[in-house]
Amino acid sequence: MNTRIYVPADSAALALGADDVAATIRQEAARRGIAIDLIRNGTRGLLYLEPLVEVDTPDGRIGFGNVDASDVAALFDTGFHNGRSTHRLALGLVEQIPYLAKQTRLTFARCGITDPLSLDDYVAHGGYRGLRQAVAMTGADIVAAVTASGLRGRGGAAFPTGIKWNTVLRAPAVQKYIVCNADEGDSGTFADRIVMESDPFVLIEGMTIAGLAVGATRGFIYVRSEYPHAIAALNHAIGTATRAGLLGPNVAASGRAFELEVRKGAGAYICGEETALLESIEGKRGVVRAKPPLPALAGLFGQPTVINNVLSLASVPIILDKGAQFYQDFGMGRSRGTLPVQLAGNIKNGGLIELAFGATLREILYDYGGGSASGRPIKAVQVGGPLGAYLPESQWDTPLDYEAFASLWAVLGHGGIVVHDDSADMARLARYAMEFCAVESCGKCTPCRIGSTRGVEVIDKIRAGTERPQQVILLRSLCDTMLNGSLCAMGGMTPYPVLSALNHFPQDFGQVVGDQVAA
């Protein structure tokens, strides 16, 4: 039997030379007369170890981290293809690496294990069991199961998924749509990309179940143009699923139809907002729509539309497969199931961690992240993307829970965590937040369009020491206007990083500690 060797083909591994590693392994094995099957898997999320090469053995898969093409000959010399290598890159059994072993993998259970483009591999590892359950249920029963699971939107707003689906289910219409928001634009986030590149069928299955649940016959996956590998993987998987009868006019012989299409966005951050995304799919400029009407009643092309994030939809198959109570049993409070946390920035062990809600930031930063990459003390952690709050060390024992973060005037968002050490200038980072809003604003509403521009000017004066006390007062007033007057979260959340930086790190703004007033 040929030795199976796995080399990841996701974007992170490719950027670090995985294609060269795979080609060199093939060449070296052929030169030595060693029979291998080389499988291009996805990533397990241990990005700090990529390219992570794995060798299948009777005891499990043995890992070799940070493999370069120049390492391959030496790996073969030490017998890595037999799983007995003592090479310096050897990690032992991958499943026993603490970073991975301590996780709770539900949504990402197959990532890094299977060939992402193989339907047979997906099915062999539990795929499409959720859909098989769904085709035997009514739409109302599917919605009831998702509601009972406690699943909430993983895109940022954390709105209960079942409530959204029920609204679309009850809305009268000839045509309904399922739209997946895969415009993953937040800094420090890559969980959506990992799903699409490493397990695309789970997203397709989740969207198909959503279509059956609410009576939608068409779906769109809106992917940012910066994700070419994800787009290619999705299109390949959609074609495979269609040929297998799992998409199309008669889904899984159910008599119900569901068609799926990938739409490529042009890289506008505002198109992560659901109504701007709909405008873009319709071929218009990505500009936020006023609400009401809600997209659930008048969404894509004016029809009832379910809009969910990749992680929300990818969580649906396991709920239908194992039941709502199974999913409910993970998490805390109103935050049920698991949250994929993405560690980025100045962190030693960057990557993806899937945990049940309830773990603390401190655990994630040190037990998984290993502290800062620079070795300096961590100063601030931004959670929830470029519009998320900066959390100081005094708040790192807060559990990952939507309500717990809201009580701190912070957001979990998409689960992205960006780490900064004690050399970070928080006033400069606050300025970046305002500048980011000014650049990415769709321009429809004045508080966002003009407020962000004025915000940059005010922070520049604060940093320069020009009438600093008056400018700080003005900055707080400006943030209050943006928070309460903006049409969407673009302008409405920009005050989060600005005010949290100002409140928790006043010294970086030239203020005396203790003089600031909480927002």
N, C-alpha and C positions, 0 to 999 in steps of 0.2 A: 504494500500500500504506500502510495506517495506521501511524503511529509507535507502537511499543509502549513504554509507560511502566510501570515496576514500582514499586509502593509496598507495603512490607511490612505484614503484618497480624498479626504475632506480638505477644505481650503487651507486650514492651518498647517496640516502636514505637507500639503503641496508647496506652500510657501517656504517650507523648510527643507525641500529637496526630496520629498517622498517618491516622486516619479523616478529620479535618478537611483534612489535606493532600490526600488522594485526592479528596475532594469538591470542593475548590477547583480542583484540576487539571482535573477534568471541566468545571466551570463556566467556567473561563478558556479552555480549549480550544474549548468550544462558542461562547463569546462572540467568539472570534477566527476561527471557522470552520476550525479545525485538526482534522483527523481523527486520532483516537488510539484505541488499544486500551489500557485501563488494567487491569493485571494485579496482583492482590494476592498477592504472593509471600510466602515466609517470610523469616527473617533469615539473613544470612550469618555472624552472630555478632559483627560489628563493632559492638557495642552502644554504644560511645562515639560513634558516628556516626549513631545512629538519630534520627529517621527517615532512612534512606538510600534516596533516590529514584534509580532507574536508568533510563536511556534507551537503548534498543537502537539501535545503529548498525551499518553494514557492518563497522566495525573492532572491534566488541565493545560491551559495555555501559558507558556513561559514568555515573559516580556523582556525586551531590550530597549532601553530608552535613549532618546536623542541620537538615533543611528544616522550616520552619514555614509554616503556611498564609499568613502575611503575606509570605513570600518568593516565592510562586508567580508573581504578576504580573511581578515583576522578572526571574524566570527565563525566562519566555516572551519578555520584551522583549529578552533577550540571546540568544534562539534556542536555549534548552536542548533543545527538542524536536527540533532538528536535530543535536544532539550537538556543537555548535560554541560553546557558551557560555563566556564568560570570567568568569562570575559568581564572586563570592568563595567560594561554597559548592562550586564545581566541584572534583572530585577526580581527573579523568582516568579512564582505564580501571580499572574496579573490580578486575579480576583482577591488575592491576599494583600495587595498594596494598600496600606491603611487609608490613603486618600479615597480609594474606591470602596474598600470593604465596609467602611462606616456609613456609606450612603444608603438611602432607601430609593431604589430605582423602580419606578412605575412607568412614567412616560418614556423614560430613556432606557428601558430594560434591554432593548435590542441593540442600542447604539454601540458600535464598535465590535459587536459580536457577529453580526450577519453581513452578508454582501447586500448593500443597500438596493441594488438593482435586481435582485433575485426574488421573484414572487414566491418560488418554492421555499426559499430560505425563510422568508417572512412568515409563511404559513406554518412551517416546521417549528417556528418559535412562538406560536400562539396567535399569529396574525389572522385577521378576518373571523375570529370567533365572535367578536362583538357584533359584526354585521350579520352573522348567521342568527344570532339572537334577535337582532333588530327586525329582520325581515318577517319574523313570526309574530311581531308585536304591532299594535296600532300606533299611529303617530303620537296620540295622547299618552300612551303607556311609556313610549320612549322618553318623551318630555318629562313625565313624572319621575322616571328613574334618574334622569340627569338632575332634576330639581332636588330629589331626595339625597343625592350624593353630596350636595353642598358645593359643587363645583362653581367657582367664580372666575370671572375673566382674568386671564393672566397677562393681558396687555397693558395693564396700568390702572384702569378704573375699578377693577375688582367687582364688577356688577354681576349678580347671580345669573349664571348661564341659563338655568331653567326658566327664569322669569322672562328673559328675552325670547327664548324659543317659544314659550307659550303664547306670547303676544303675536308672534308671526303665525303660529299654528292657527290661532283664532281669527286672524285677519282674512276677510274674504278677498280673493284675487284669482285671476286666471293664471297668472305667472308669479312665482316667488323665487327668491335667489338665496344662495349661501355664498358669502364672501369671506375669504380668509385674509386677514390683515397680516401679511408677511413683510411689511415695510419696516424692518427692524433697524431703526435709525439711531437708537439711544447709544451713547458712548458706553463702552464696557459691556455690551450685550451681544450674545452670539448663540443663545439657546435655540432660537428659531432656525438659524442657519444649520446648526448641528442636526436638528430633526429633519430638515429638508434634504440635507446631503447624506445623512447617515441612516435614516429610516423613513423615506418619503411615503411608503405605503401606509404608515400609521396616520399620517395627516389625510391622505386620500380616504382611508376607511372612516375616519372621524367625520369628514365632510359629507361622505355618502350617508352615514347614519343621520347626520343633521338634516340632510335633504329628505330622507324618509320620514323623519320626525315631524317636520313642519309642512310637508307637501311641496317642497321646492324641487324643480327638475333640472336646474342649472346652477353651477357653481363657478366661482372665479377665485384664483389664488393670486393676490397682488404682491409681487416680489420686486424688491428694489433692484435696479440694474447692476449694482455693485456685487450681486450674488450670481454670477454666471454659472457656477458649478451647481448651485441649488436649482436654478432654472432648468439646467440640462437634466439633472436627476429627476425632478418632478415630471418633466415632459416624457422622459423614458418610462417612468413608473405609471403615468396615466395611460400611455399607449399599451403597456403590458396589462394593466387592469382592464382596459377596454376590450382587448382581445380575449381575455379570460372571462368576459361576461360579468365583471364586477363593477363596471361602469357602462353606461349606454341605455338603450331603450328598455332593457329587461334586467335590472340589477339583481344578480344572484337568483335568477328565475323567480323573482318576486312579483313580476307584472308591473313594477314601478320603474320609472326612468330617472336617471341622474347623469348629466353630462358635466364634465369638468374641464376648465381651461386655465392656463397660466397667462397672466397679464404682467408685463414688465413695466415698472415705474421708472421715472426719469431722475430719481435721486433727490426729490424734494422732501425735507424733513416733515413739513406740514402734512404730507400725504399719509403720515402715520395716524393723523386724526381721521376718524371714520368717515365723516361727510366729505372732506377734501379728497379722501381716497376714492369715494364713489364718483365724484366729479372727474377724477383722473381716468377711471375705468371707462366712463362715458365719453372720453376723448376731449374733455374740457381742461382748462387750467385748474390746478389743485387749489381751490379756494374753499374755505369753510362755509358750510350752509348754516343758516339760522335754524334753531329748533324751538318749538315744534314746526313741522311734523317730525316725529322720530323715524329713523331709518327702518325700524321694525314695522312701521305702517306705510311709509312712503320713502323707500330707500333707492336702490339701484333702478334706474329708468322709471322711477316713481312707484315701484312695486314693493310689497313687504319683503324685507331683507334681514337675514341673520348675518351680523358681522361679528366675527370672533377672531381672536389671535391664534397663531399656530399652536401654542401650548395648550390653549383651551380645547381646541378641536382634537389635538393629539391625545388628550386625556380621556376623550369620550369612549374609545374602543374598550379600554380596560374596565370602565364603569359598566358597560353593557355586558361584557364577558363575565366579570366576577361579581357584579351586583353593586347597587348603590351603597349598601352597608359596608362592603369591603373598603370602598374609597373613603366613606365617612369615618372609618376607624383611624385614619391618619390625620394628624393636625391638632389644632386647638381652637377653642371658641368658635367663631364663625368662619375661620380659615381652615378649610378641610382639604385633605389630600396632601400633595407635595408641592414644593416650590423649587424650580431649578434656579439655583444661585450661580451667577457668573462672576468670577473673581478676576479683576483686571487692574491695571495701573501699577503702582509701585508695590508689587506683591511677589513673594518668592515663588510660590506654586500657583500660578494662574491656571484657571480652567473652569469646568462646569461641575457643580455639586448639586445633586438632587436629594433634598431632605424633606421630611415632614415638617410642616409649620411648627414653630416652637423653639428651634435652635436659636442661639444668640449670635449676634455679630462677633462677639469676642471669640467664641468657639470657631467660627468660620475663618476669622482672620489669622488665628494662631494654630488651631488644631488641624486645619486644612491648608490654609494659605502659607503657614510657616513664617509669618511676619513679613516685614518689608523686604523687597529685593535689595535695597541699598544697605540694609542692616541698621538703619537709623530708626528711631522711634516713630511709630505711626501717629500722625497728627489729626487727620480728618479722613472720614470715609463718606463718599457721596453714594447714596443709594437711590436707585430709580431713574438713572439717566441724567442727561445734562440739565434737566429741570428739577432734579431731586435735591433734597436738603443735604447739607454737610453735617454729619454727626460727629461730635467730639467724643473723646474717650469716656466721659462720664455717662454716655448713652449706649455704650456697646453691649451692655447686659440686657438690653431690650430684646425680647423674643421676636423672631420673624413672624409677625402677625399683622394683618391689615389694620385692625383697630388699635393695637399697641403702637404702631408707627404713627397713625393718625393723631394719637394723643400727644405725640411729640412734635406735631406740626411737620410731619415727614411722610414720605410715601415709600412703599415697597416697589411699586411700579412693576417693571418687567423682571425684577430680581437682579439687575446689574449692580455690581459693587465696584467702585473705582477708589483705589487707596492712594493716599498722599502722605509722605513722611514729613518730619518736622522742618524741612527746608521749604515747604510750600508757602507761597504768599497768598493768603486767602482773599485779600482785596483784589489781587490780580485775577484770581479764579472767579470772584463775583463779577468783575468787569467782563470776563469771558462769557458768563451766562447772559448778560445783557447784550453783548455783541452778537452772540449766537442767535438770540431772539430777533435782533434787528435784521440779521442776514436771512434768517429762515422764515420770518413772518410772511403770511400770505398777503398782508396789507389791507385786509378787509375792514378791520376795526381800528379805531384811533388809539385806544389804550395800548395795544400791542405794537402797532406800527410806529407811533410817535414816542410812546413811553419808553420803549427799549432804546431808541436813539438818544433820548434825553438822559436815560439811565447811564449810558456809557459816558456821556459828558460829565454828569454829576460825580461818578466814581473817579474819573480822571482828576477832577478838582479835589476830591477828598485825598487821593493818593499824593497829589502835589502840595497838599496843605493849604489850599486856597479856601479861606472862610470855612474851615472844616466843620465846626459845630452846626452852622446853618445848612451846609450841604448834606450833612447826615440827616437832619430833620427833613430836608427836601427829598432825600432818597427814600426815607420811610413813607412819606406821603405819596410819592410816585408809585412805590410798590403797592400801596393800598389801592390806588386807582387801577393799576393793572390787575391786581388780584380780583377785584370786585366788578370791574367794568369790561374785561376782555370777553370776546365772543367764545373762545375755546381755551383749552389748557395751555396753548402755546404762550399766550400772554399771561394767563391766569396763574401759571405755575413758575414763571421766571422769577418771581419774588422769593420762592422757596430757597434756592441756593444763595441768592443775594442776602436775604435777611438772616438766614442761618449762619452764614459766614460773618456777618456784621455782629450778630448777637453772641456767638460763641467764641469769636476770635477778634474782639474789638481792637486789640493791640496792633493787628495787621492793618487797621484803618487809621492808626495814629491816635486811637482813643485810650483813655485810662480804663483799665479793667474795672467793671462794676458800674460804670457810668451809662452803659447802654440800657435801653428799655426794651423788654421783650415785645415781639410783634404780636 
